């Protein structure tokens, strides 16, 4: 599990995927999220604006990221 520190109280899912380096562009993040390829706290998430905060986990392409 990769631990990723954010500098704000919340971050949107698409922004988080860019922040942690899982995707290089926001358009990529949008496509993967829309296609149901991202899980938040173990559940498929299709809203790119989903707000994440400390303690949340994101699963994408067989990697798990924990927000700290």
Secondary structure, DSSP 8 states (H G I E B T S, - for coil): -EEE--SSSEEEHHHHHHHTTS-SSHHHHHHHHHTT-EEETTEE---TT-EEETT-EEEETTEEEEE-
